[in-house]
Amino acid sequence: MTEILRGRKFMRKEGECRMSRQFEIEIQEILSRVEKVEADSVGEAIDKAMALYYGQEIILDAEDMKGVDFTPIRIQEGKSR
Protein backbone atom coordinates (compact mmCIF):
# COMPACT_ATOMS: atom_id res chain seq x y z
CA MET A 1 0.00 0.00 0.00
CA THR A 2 1.29 3.48 -0.84
CA GLU A 3 0.35 6.58 1.13
CA ILE A 4 1.22 10.16 0.26
CA LEU A 5 1.88 12.51 3.17
CA ARG A 6 3.02 16.12 2.57
CA GLY A 7 4.36 15.32 -0.91
CA ARG A 8 6.33 12.26 0.22
CA LYS A 9 5.45 8.73 -0.73
CA PHE A 10 5.54 6.05 1.95
CA MET A 11 5.35 2.32 1.30
CA ARG A 12 3.46 0.22 3.84
CA LYS A 13 3.76 -3.53 3.97
CA GLU A 14 2.27 -5.48 6.83
CA GLY A 15 2.58 -2.73 9.42
CA GLU A 16 5.90 -1.46 8.07
CA CYS A 17 6.33 2.22 7.18
CA ARG A 18 9.22 3.37 4.99
CA MET A 19 9.82 6.25 2.63
CA SER A 20 10.41 5.36 -1.02
CA ARG A 21 13.38 6.87 -2.81
CA GLN A 22 13.84 8.23 -6.31
CA PHE A 23 16.57 6.81 -8.53
CA GLU A 24 18.01 8.19 -11.78
CA ILE A 25 18.86 5.37 -14.17
CA GLU A 26 20.61 6.02 -17.48
CA ILE A 27 19.38 3.76 -20.29
CA GLN A 28 21.90 3.51 -23.13
CA GLU A 29 21.27 1.59 -26.36
CA ILE A 30 24.23 0.39 -28.41
CA LEU A 31 23.78 0.39 -32.20
CA SER A 32 26.54 -0.93 -34.45
CA ARG A 33 27.04 -1.87 -38.10
CA VAL A 34 30.08 -2.67 -40.24
CA GLU A 35 30.14 -0.91 -43.64
CA LYS A 36 32.60 -1.66 -46.46
CA VAL A 37 34.18 1.54 -47.79
CA GLU A 38 36.65 1.74 -50.67
CA ALA A 39 39.53 4.15 -50.06
CA ASP A 40 43.31 4.55 -50.38
CA SER A 41 43.88 4.78 -46.62
CA VAL A 42 42.17 4.13 -43.30
CA GLY A 43 41.84 7.88 -42.71
CA GLU A 44 40.13 8.36 -46.06
CA ALA A 45 37.81 5.40 -45.36
CA ILE A 46 36.83 6.93 -42.01
CA ASP A 47 36.20 10.30 -43.69
CA LYS A 48 34.00 8.64 -46.33
CA ALA A 49 32.08 6.64 -43.69
CA MET A 50 31.54 9.81 -41.63
CA ALA A 51 30.31 11.68 -44.73
CA LEU A 52 27.86 8.86 -45.48
CA TYR A 53 26.66 8.74 -41.86
CA TYR A 54 26.28 12.50 -41.36
CA GLY A 55 24.76 12.81 -44.85
CA GLN A 56 22.13 10.32 -43.63
CA GLU A 57 23.04 7.76 -46.28
CA ILE A 58 23.82 5.32 -43.45
CA ILE A 59 21.12 5.22 -40.79
CA LEU A 60 21.38 2.80 -37.89
CA ASP A 61 18.09 1.32 -36.73
CA ALA A 62 16.61 -1.44 -34.56
CA GLU A 63 18.23 -4.16 -36.71
CA ASP A 64 21.65 -2.75 -35.71
CA MET A 65 20.98 -2.97 -31.97
CA LYS A 66 23.78 -4.80 -30.17
CA GLY A 67 22.76 -4.27 -26.55
CA VAL A 68 21.42 -2.05 -23.82
CA ASP A 69 22.93 -0.92 -20.51
CA PHE A 70 21.19 0.35 -17.38
CA THR A 71 23.42 2.49 -15.14
CA PRO A 72 22.38 4.09 -11.84
CA ILE A 73 23.35 7.76 -11.86
CA ARG A 74 22.08 9.20 -8.59
CA ILE A 75 19.78 8.47 -5.67
CA GLN A 76 17.42 11.25 -4.60
CA GLU A 77 16.47 10.74 -0.95
CA GLY A 78 13.58 12.82 0.28
CA LYS A 79 13.98 15.37 -2.54
CA SER A 80 11.45 16.23 -5.18
CA ARG A 81 12.49 17.26 -8.67
N, C-alpha and C positions, 0 to 999 in steps of 0.2 A: 504494500500500500504506500502511496506517495502523498505527502501532505505539504502544502506550501504555507509558510509562515514568514511574514515580512520579507517577501521576495526570495526566500531561501527554500530550497527543496530538501525535504527530509524523507528518508526511506525507512519504513517501519516493517519489521518482519518478526512476527511472534513476540511482541512486547519490546523489541529492540528499536532504538531511535538513533539514527546516524545521519549526518549531513552528506548528501552526494557532492561529488566534485566534478569540475569541468576539465576535460582534457583536450588539448590540441594535437591532432594526429595528421601528419603530412601523408598524403596518398600520392605516390609517384608511379606513373606507368612508364615502362621501357619499351620503345618501338625501335626496331632495327631491321635493316635490309642491306644486302650486298648488291651493288650495281657494278657492271663491267663498263669501264670507261677507257677508250683508246686515247693514248697520249705518249709523248716522248719522254716524260719523266713523272715521278710520283707527284711532285709539286704541281705540274700541269694537270694531272689526273684529278687531284684534289680541287684545284681551281674550277675545272669543268664540272665536277660533281656538285660543288657549291653553287655554281651558276645554274645548273639544272634544278637543284633543290630550291634555291631562293627565287628562281623564275617559275616555280610551281609546276615544273615538268616532272618532278619526282615528288609524290605526296604519300607519306606513310599513313597507313590506316590500320584498322583492327586486325587485318591479316598479318601485319608486321609486328604484332604485340609479342614481346618476349618474356614479360613478367610484370609484376607489380610489387611495390614495397610499401609497408605501413610503418612510419617512424613517429614515435611520440616526440613532440616538440616541447610542450610545457604543460604543467598542471596548474590550474587556477583554483585555489582553495578559498572558498567564501567570497569570491569576487565575481561581479557581474560585468559583462562586456558592454 
